[in-house]
Amino acid sequence: MNKTITPQPGILDIALYQGGESHVAGVAEVVKLSSNENPFGPGEKAREAFAKTVHKLHRYPPTDHATLRRAIAETHGLDFDRIICGAGSDEIITFLCQAYAGADDEVIHTEHGFLMYRISALAAGATPVEVPERERVVDVDAILAACSAKTRLVFIANPANPTGTMIGGNEVARLADGLPPQAILVLDGAYADYVEGFDGGAALVDRRENVVMTRTFSKLYGLGGLRIGWGYGPKEIIDVLNRVRGPFNLSTTQLETAEAAVRDRDYANKCRAENARMRVWLAEALAELGIPSDTSCANFILARFHDQAEAEACDAHLKSQGLIVRRATGYKLPNCLRITIGDESSCRQVAHAIAAFKEAKG
């Protein structure tokens, strides 16, 4: 190995991100409930838009993403000029760290927060600072206490992954107002679409100069395989992010499929309602088995077991039945399993399998 060729500081401190499993050795048919995907996939209008783009594959996509940005702005009542699109909301997170954090800077995230916050901070050469949560809920006072003159970015997901918990708008505003003047609050709204009537923090963005919101098409809209996300923030910040964004970071297929998806409100509403129905059902079914979960505002529940050994044993039993969920050890919740809300059949299969596991344990 050539020891004079070395990566930038922080890169080797990054643990490779592990996505949700999708296969079980020896099991041909599986039900994947490990990645918080929409079990129904994209709507018919999005599928039709996707198919039509096959005739444009030889053409470069537009660099300004104008049609998708306009569709997002019209759907959510936002300022067109303050929207940026990326390859999933992950890419917007990367842009923020790349543009605003570096050596000697700090990036705050909470202890159970999305793993990409730490990864993107380290990739930018910044120092990630982990702040404790309070009973799996973001603690605004703990975040403010951790802020310093080095703080450049503060990431919170609302609703949070993998806990599904939320904090209220007044608490989010208090956090934004309490940050040091050089810091940006980033509201990760990957699961905001699952909360009826929730704007993901857009109104706060409009009232503050230090708040950015990120959103995704990977969850409610069922487009995880296409990787499409967007951000909304003060125009000065969005202009900076566009300077580091690659001009062709989204394909024509991504842009036109996402535009059709965001305009299809009937399908989005249908998916949200069905998720809410089965989320309540599954949480109650597991609670009756002695497995609690916090009230989830997302498309999953975080099932809490007695200890890590029981969680891992249950996970192994589920896999033997072809049911794949997500262990939360990487999120510092070793006694928990995160279970995506699938269709009704999937949810009933999970509940039945966990009941059999508990019964076998005695």
C-alpha positions in Angstrom: 0.0 0.0 0.0 1.2 3.5 -0.9 1.2 5.2 2.5 1.7 8.6 0.9 -1.7 8.5 -0.9 -4.2 9.2 1.9 -7.8 10.4 2.0 -8.9 13.6 3.6 -9.1 13.7 7.5 -12.4 12.1 8.7 -13.0 9.8 5.7 -11.6 6.7 7.4 -13.7 7.4 10.4 -16.8 6.7 8.4 -18.5 3.3 8.9 -20.1 2.2 5.7 -23.8 2.8 5.7 -25.8 -0.5 5.9 -29.2 -0.3 4.2 -32.1 -2.6 5.2 -31.7 -6.2 4.3 -33.7 -7.6 1.4 -32.8 -11.3 1.3 -32.8 -14.2 3.7 -30.5 -17.2 2.9 -32.6 -20.2 2.0 -35.9 -18.3 1.8 -37.3 -17.7 -1.7 -40.2 -15.5 -0.9 -39.7 -12.6 1.6 -41.6 -9.7 2.9 -39.3 -6.7 3.1 -40.2 -4.4 6.0 -36.7 -3.1 6.6 -36.3 0.1 4.6 -39.6 2.1 5.2 -40.7 1.7 1.6 -44.2 2.3 0.4 -45.6 -1.2 0.0 -47.9 -0.1 -2.9 -45.1 1.5 -4.9 -45.6 4.6 -7.0 -49.0 5.6 -8.3 -50.3 4.9 -11.8 -49.6 8.5 -13.0 -46.0 8.3 -11.9 -45.6 4.9 -13.6 -46.9 6.3 -16.8 -44.6 9.3 -16.7 -41.7 7.0 -16.0 -42.5 4.8 -19.1 -42.8 7.8 -21.4 -39.2 9.0 -20.6 -37.7 6.0 -22.5 -38.0 8.1 -25.7 -35.7 10.8 -24.2 -32.9 8.7 -22.8 -30.4 10.1 -25.4 -31.0 13.7 -24.3 -29.4 15.5 -21.4 -31.8 16.5 -18.7 -32.5 20.2 -17.9 -30.1 21.6 -15.3 -32.5 24.0 -13.6 -35.2 21.3 -12.6 -37.7 24.0 -13.3 -40.8 21.8 -14.0 -40.3 19.7 -10.9 -39.5 22.7 -8.7 -42.7 24.4 -10.0 -44.8 21.3 -9.3 -43.4 21.1 -5.7 -44.0 24.9 -5.2 -47.6 24.7 -6.4 -48.4 21.6 -4.5 -47.0 22.8 -1.2 -47.5 26.5 -1.5 -43.8 27.4 -1.6 -41.5 29.9 -3.3 -40.2 28.3 -6.5 -36.9 30.1 -6.3 -36.1 28.7 -2.9 -36.3 25.0 -3.9 -33.4 22.8 -4.8 -33.6 19.2 -6.0 -31.2 16.3 -5.4 -30.6 12.6 -5.7 -32.6 11.9 -2.6 -32.6 14.2 0.4 -29.3 12.5 1.2 -27.7 14.6 -1.5 -29.1 17.8 -0.1 -27.6 16.9 3.3 -24.3 16.3 1.6 -24.5 19.7 -0.1 -25.2 21.4 3.2 -22.1 19.8 4.8 -20.0 20.4 1.8 -20.9 24.1 1.6 -21.1 25.1 5.3 -18.9 22.7 7.3 -15.3 21.9 7.3 -12.2 21.6 9.4 -12.6 23.0 12.9 -16.4 23.1 12.4 -19.0 21.1 14.3 -22.2 19.4 13.1 -24.8 18.5 15.7 -27.0 15.5 15.5 -29.0 13.5 18.1 -28.0 10.1 19.4 -30.7 8.2 17.5 -30.5 10.4 14.4 -30.2 9.3 10.8 -26.7 7.9 10.1 -26.1 10.1 7.1 -25.7 13.2 9.3 -22.5 11.9 10.9 -21.3 10.4 7.6 -21.7 13.7 5.6 -20.1 15.7 8.4 -17.0 13.5 8.4 -16.9 13.5 4.6 -16.7 17.3 4.7 -13.9 17.2 7.3 -16.1 18.5 10.1 -16.6 17.1 13.6 -19.9 15.4 14.3 -21.3 16.1 17.8 -23.8 13.7 19.2 -26.4 15.0 21.6 -28.6 12.8 23.8 -32.3 12.5 23.3 -34.9 12.3 26.0 -36.8 9.0 25.9 -36.2 8.7 22.1 -37.4 12.3 21.5 -35.3 15.2 20.3 -34.2 17.3 23.3 -34.1 21.0 22.3 -32.3 22.0 25.6 -29.6 19.4 25.1 -29.0 20.6 21.6 -28.7 24.2 22.6 -26.4 23.3 25.4 -24.1 21.5 22.9 -23.9 24.5 20.6 -20.7 26.5 20.5 -18.8 29.0 18.3 -17.8 26.0 16.1 -21.4 24.8 15.4 -22.3 25.3 11.8 -25.2 22.8 11.2 -27.8 21.2 13.4 -29.7 18.2 12.0 -33.0 16.9 13.4 -35.5 14.7 11.7 -39.1 15.5 12.4 -40.7 12.9 12.5 -37.5 11.1 13.5 -36.0 7.9 12.1 -35.9 5.3 13.6 -38.1 6.4 16.5 -41.1 7.9 14.6 -41.4 10.6 17.3 -41.9 14.3 16.8 -41.5 17.6 18.5 -44.0 20.4 18.2 -43.6 23.5 16.1 -43.0 25.8 19.1 -40.1 23.6 20.2 -38.6 23.7 16.7 -39.0 27.5 16.6 -37.3 27.7 20.0 -34.4 25.7 18.7 -34.0 27.9 15.6 -34.1 31.0 17.7 -31.6 29.7 20.2 -28.9 28.7 17.8 -25.6 30.7 17.5 -25.7 33.2 14.6 -23.4 31.2 12.3 -25.5 28.0 12.6 -28.1 26.5 10.3 -31.0 24.3 11.5 -31.8 21.5 9.1 -35.2 20.0 9.4 -35.1 16.5 7.8 -38.7 15.9 6.6 -38.3 12.5 5.0 -41.4 11.3 6.9 -43.3 14.6 7.0 -45.7 13.5 4.3 -47.1 10.9 6.7 -48.4 13.6 9.1 -51.8 14.9 8.0 -51.7 18.7 7.4 -48.0 19.1 8.4 -45.8 21.4 6.3 -42.5 19.8 7.4 -41.3 23.2 8.8 -41.9 25.2 5.6 -43.6 28.1 7.4 -40.7 28.3 9.8 -38.3 28.4 6.9 -40.3 31.4 5.5 -40.0 33.2 8.9 -36.3 32.6 9.6 -33.0 33.1 7.8 -31.3 30.1 9.5 -33.6 27.1 8.7 -33.6 24.7 5.8 -36.0 21.9 5.2 -35.3 18.7 3.3 -37.9 16.3 1.8 -37.9 13.1 -0.3 -39.9 11.1 -2.9 -38.6 7.8 -1.5 -41.2 7.2 1.1 -44.9 8.2 0.6 -44.4 8.5 -3.2 -42.8 5.1 -3.6 -39.9 6.3 -5.6 -37.0 5.1 -3.5 -35.4 3.3 -6.4 -35.2 6.6 -8.4 -33.5 8.7 -5.7 -35.2 12.0 -5.8 -35.3 14.6 -3.0 -35.5 18.3 -2.5 -34.8 21.1 -0.1 -36.4 24.5 0.8 -34.6 27.3 2.5 -33.5 31.0 2.4 -32.6 32.0 -1.1 -29.1 32.9 -0.1 -28.5 29.4 1.2 -30.2 27.7 -1.8 -28.0 29.7 -4.1 -24.9 28.5 -2.3 -26.0 24.9 -2.5 -26.7 25.2 -6.3 -23.0 26.2 -6.7 -21.9 22.7 -5.4 -24.7 20.8 -7.1 -23.7 19.0 -10.3 -25.6 20.4 -13.3 -27.0 17.1 -14.3 -27.6 15.5 -10.9 -31.1 14.4 -11.8 -32.1 12.6 -15.0 -35.1 13.3 -17.1 -36.7 10.1 -15.8 -36.3 11.2 -12.2 -37.6 14.7 -12.9 -40.7 13.8 -14.9 -41.7 10.8 -12.7 -41.4 12.9 -9.6 -43.4 15.7 -11.1 -46.2 13.3 -11.9 -46.0 11.8 -8.4 -46.2 15.1 -6.5 -49.2 16.3 -8.5 -51.1 13.1 -7.9 -52.7 14.1 -4.6 -55.4 11.5 -4.6 -52.8 8.7 -4.6 -50.7 10.4 -1.9 -53.7 10.8 0.3 -54.7 7.2 -0.2 -51.3 5.9 0.8 -51.1 8.2 3.9 -54.5 7.1 5.1 -53.8 3.4 4.6 -50.4 3.8 6.4 -52.1 5.5 9.4 -54.7 2.7 9.6 -52.3 -0.2 9.6 -49.8 1.7 11.8 -52.3 1.9 14.6 -53.4 -1.7 14.1 -49.9 -3.1 14.3 -48.8 -0.9 17.3 -51.9 -2.1 19.2 -51.4 -5.7 18.2 -47.8 -5.7 19.5 -48.8 -3.8 22.6 -51.2 -6.6 23.4 -48.2 -9.0 23.2 -46.3 -6.9 25.7 -44.1 -5.1 23.1 -44.5 -1.3 23.4 -43.7 1.4 20.9 -43.7 5.1 21.0 -46.5 6.8 19.1 -45.2 6.9 15.5 -45.8 9.7 13.1 -44.0 7.9 10.2 -44.5 4.7 8.2 -42.9 2.4 10.7 -43.0 1.6 14.4 -40.0 1.0 16.7 -40.9 -2.1 18.7 -39.1 -2.3 22.1 -38.2 -5.6 23.5 -37.0 -6.6 27.0 -33.3 -6.5 26.0 -31.0 -7.0 23.0 -31.1 -10.7 23.2 -34.8 -10.9 22.9 -34.8 -8.4 20.0 -32.2 -10.4 18.1 -34.0 -13.7 18.8 -37.3 -12.2 17.5 -35.5 -10.9 14.4 -34.1 -14.3 13.7 -37.6 -15.9 14.1 -39.1 -13.3 11.7 -36.4 -14.0 9.2 -37.1 -17.8 9.4 -40.7 -16.8 8.4 -39.5 -14.7 5.5 -40.2 -11.4 7.3 -37.3 -8.9 7.1 -37.4 -6.0 9.6 -34.5 -3.7 10.7 -32.4 -4.1 13.8 -31.8 -0.7 15.4 -28.4 -1.5 17.0 -26.7 0.9 14.6 -29.0 3.7 16.0 -28.0 2.8 19.6 -31.3 1.1 20.2 -30.1 -2.5 20.5 -33.3 -3.7 22.2 -35.5 -2.5 19.3 -36.7 -3.6 15.9 -37.9 -1.0 13.4 -40.8 -2.5 11.4 -42.0 -0.8 8.2 -45.8 -0.5 7.9 -46.5 -2.8 4.9 -49.9 -3.7 3.4 -52.5 -5.3 5.6 -51.4 -8.8 4.8 -47.8 -8.0 5.7 -48.7 -6.4 9.0 -50.9 -9.4 10.0 -48.1 -11.8 9.1 -45.7 -9.8 11.4 -48.1 -9.7 14.3 -48.8 -13.4 13.9 -45.1 -14.3 13.8 -44.2 -12.2 16.8 -47.1 -13.7 18.7 -45.8 -17.2 17.9 -42.3 -16.1 19.0 -43.6 -14.8 22.4 -45.7 -18.0 22.9 -42.7 -20.2 22.2 -40.7 -18.3 24.8 -43.3 -19.0 27.4 
